[in-house]
Amino acid sequence: MKTVRFFQDCDEFLKAALKFSGNMTQCIGKCRITWISTYQIQPNNGSGPDDLLELENCVKEMNNLLLCPEELADLGIFISHGLCKLCLRTSLLPTAKKNQRKEGNFDCFASAENGFCDQTRCKYQTICVTDANELREWRERIDIAC
């Protein structure tokens, strides 16, 4: 295993990854980025701000290590998988543009990086319109993963 940066050692990281496996999701697309999918601080079950920090560090470590689903499974870590917003946009590109033309919209899918789209009747608008900073961060992540 690569060197961990956000924990004292690999065992500490693995313990945290197992503890929070239900709170993380990893992209199965090109970038393999991991993100916090669900988490709520609930004082009645003993969780608190320290747990959230530990979860955030765990996600940072997952993104530092870039482990694939098979490597995670070998370590006994089972987290949810799906497509991040950028990988989903990329995979939908050809189909979405074709469907946009069929629906009478411009075939402009994934070009609204400034957060604005005037195609209000387009069924792809929600996934298409993404904050430019978010896209830049995802693209940087993919560049690192390649």
Beta strands, then each sheet from edge to edge (+ up, - down):
strand 1: 24-27
strand 2: 34-36
strand 3: 80-82
sheet 1: 2+ 1- 3-
end
